[in-house]
Amino acid sequence: MLTGTNIFAQTQAIPKKPSRNEVGSYNQANLLKVDLGVTKTKVLEVMGGVQKIQTYTSSSIVTKKEDVIINNPYNREFKTDSAGNTLEVLWYYTNVKKAEGDITKEQLTPIILDKNAVVGLGWDFYEGYAKRRGITLEQR
């Protein structure tokens, strides 16, 4: 029996010269470790901290820098519900289906915090939660 020991999953390591796909996969893997009720500090720790990630493209011959640096989290925003309560949304780049061109909101996954605790994550949760709380969302 273990007592007094904290056991938690390690954050996945990001490659030294990651492609956009690798950044998306990195974030997807870490999202699986985000639990309901944890604080923003814990979310940032699980997601690898606050960082700027330079992306690269590779061919069989050469690896070169892309013009894209992905902030992690990509963005954060504050929303106010109909009762005047504020929630925070942290956005992470996760959609690897379209790994070129500008990054769009649709390629991001939201983590929703209310009173500094995770209440849910993902677009489906966010849209439903916003509707219940009277928060207007922009289109994805």
N, C-alpha and C positions, 0 to 999 in steps of 0.2 A: 504494500500500500504506500502510495506517495503522499506525503503531507508537506504543505508549505512550498510546493513546487508549482511554478506557472509553466504550463505547456501550451504553446501556441504555434501555429504554422508560420514558417519563415516566408518572407516576401520572395517571390520568384525573382531571380536575377535577370536583368535586362542585358542583352548582348552588347559588346563594346561598340559596334557599328550597326545599330538596328535599322531594319527597313520599317516602313509604316506598318506592314503586316505584323512584324515582331512587336512593335509598340502596342498595337491593338490586342494581340494575343497575351502579352504581358499584363495589360490591364484587365482583360477578361479573366485570366487565371487569378489575379488578385481580388477581383470583385467577389469571387466565390468564398473568400475569407472574411468578407464584411458581414458582421452580424447585426441584427436589429438591436437597438438600445445602446450601441457603443458610441463613444464621443467622437467629435470631429478629429481630435488629436489622434485617436486610435485609427480612424479611417485613413488619415494621412500616413500614418505609420505603415498600415497594412498595404496601402497602395504605393508604397515606395518613397514617400516624402514628397515635398514640393520640389519639382525639378523641371529643367528645360532639356528636352531630349532631341539632339540633332539626329535626323534620319538620313539614311544612305540608300543608294540603289546599287545592286551588284549584278555583274555579268560574270561569265566564266573567266574573264580576263582581269577585270578591274572593279573596285568598289569606289564609289564617289559620293560626295555629299550631295544631298538634295537641297533645294532651297527652303525646305520645310523644317522648322523646329517646333516640336509639339510640347506645349506646356502641360505639365501633369500636376494638379488637375488642369484640364484645358481651359476651364472657365469656372467662375462661381457667380451666383446671383442670389439676390434676396427677393422674396415674394411676400406680399402682405395679403392675408386672407380677409374675408368680409367682416370679421370680428376685430380686425386690427392687429392680429398676431403675425409675427414675422417668422418665416422659415428660410433656411439656407439650402441652396442646391449646388452641389459640386458636380461638375461635368467632366467625364473621362472619355478619351478617344478609344473606342472599342470596335467599330465597324470596319472590318478589313475587306469587305466586298468591293469597295471603291477606293483603292489605295493610290489614287493620283488626283491632281487638281486640288482645288480649295477644299478644306475640311468644312463640312456642313453640320448643322445641329443634329441631323438624322444619324450621323456617324458617331454621335456621342451617347453615353449612358449617364443618366442622372442618379445621384445619390442624394436622397432628401433627408434633411436634418430639421427637427423641430425641437426647440429648447436644447440645442447642442447634442441631440441624440438621434441616431439613424432610425427613421420610421419606415423606410422602404427604399427600393432602388428599381431602376428600369422605367422605360417609357409607359408601359401599361399601368404600373402602380402610380406614377407621377400624374398621368392624365386623370385617373380616377380620384386620386387624393385631392388634386386641384379642384376638380368639379365639386366634390363634397365640401370643400372649404371655401368655395366662392372665389377662386383665383383664376384670373384670365391668363391663358398661355398663348404664346405665339405658335404659329404652325411649324411643324418640323420640316 
